[in-house]
Amino acid sequence: MSSYIRSIVCNQKDIHCPPDAFDLSDLSYLDLDYDTLTHALTLTGLSPSVGENGISASRSAPDRVEVGMLNNEKPDEPEELKLGGFLTIIGEDTSPSATLFSFPSRHHALPASHRTTYKTTFQHPTGLHPVLQLDLRSDNENALTPPAANCALHAYLTLPSSLFVDKYQFSDALFLGSNNLRSLRALSGETDLEAPDWVMDKWGSAALFELALPGETAHSASPGEWDVSIPLHLRYLAPNSTTTTTNSEKGESQRPGTTSETEIQIPHPVLFYACPAEEGLKMSTNPFDRVNLGYEGLFGPKTLFYHVPSRDRELVAEIEVPVLSVTEEGARWVEYGTGVAVLLGFGWVLWALFGPVKASAGKEMAKGKKKE
């Protein structure tokens, strides 16, 4: 993405870009906001440092640069964030000013007493029905318990078009309980159960699951350990047109017309506790709140989110899934064979419909001749 932005912006004659311009590799997080009316793409990034040269004081006249050194303080209310430290305006203030302020926030880290982490894996072999498994672990006595009694644990999945969720599976209480799930709360995007991947118009689908906690299902769990399974389904992928696919681990070659494996990437799910807040809480007063994350609109405006951190170092999981390996010649034979099968089937249907009619008409004619 950095290279792409540099190729667009830095090639303009009136803009000079330093060598490290638009470097996004060291950001703690990156938000992208696209305005469909103005076609403007806004990137907002948070960097853990300001670089070796510090903050430059050179600026144009209308600019105003304010620098703050703030620390997290103990909030007065559970839903608040409290910051204290010093603020100064470069070029205007002679000394920093002490400051202390608090504001309500939708998003919070889990309290230390409820510290839980999770890891995302897939059951092997994946096959045509991959099963995503969430491995939750905690070392505290309050392991796997919500931060408040009215909170519920959720997992938000962003699936590529090659995978989909069968919503009809999650209407069975026994099926949900066997996978430590409570319900499928929301599903959007590509939800066709039969369409192959190459006819998909959208990027994929998004699903929100409410997870069960220890004690809510018949499954027993070790203290501090809890596993949740989410069954997924693989769409038919476009055939692999390579002549031969080699399995490097086994040292074997696959013949054209057999199945090979291809790699797909799946973003790790987001785990969080959703807790209803007090009615009088004013969320709009938070200047640092992150919005439009995808799942916020599925909850009420007075909802607090306590996020469960992941033990995964990568943002996506890579799995091997089966795909048909066929050459161009083999693909033509498949087309011809399919056409012949369709014609033969159509002919049989016509014979089954009109054959008995013709036979009965012949019998009636024979009876009429006998009577004459």
Secondary structure, 3 states (H helix, E strand, C coil): CHHHHHHHHCCCCCCCCCCCCCCCCCCCEEEEEEECCCCEEEEEEECCCCCCCCCCCCCCCCCCCEEEEEEEECCCCCCEEEEEEEEEECCCCCCCEEEEEEEECCEEECCHHHCCEEEEEECCCCCCCCEEEEEEECCCCCCCCCCCCCCEEEEEEEEECCEECCHHHHHCHHHHHHCCEEEEEEEEECCCCCCCHHHCCCCEEEEEEEECCCCCCCCCCCCCEEEEEEECEECCCCCECCCCEEECCCCEEECCCCEEEEEEEEECCEEEEEEECCCCCCHHHCCCCCCCCCCHHHCCCCEEEEECCECCCCCEEEEEEEEEECCHHHHHHHHHHHHHHHHHHHHHHHHHHHHHHHHHHHHHHHHHHHHC
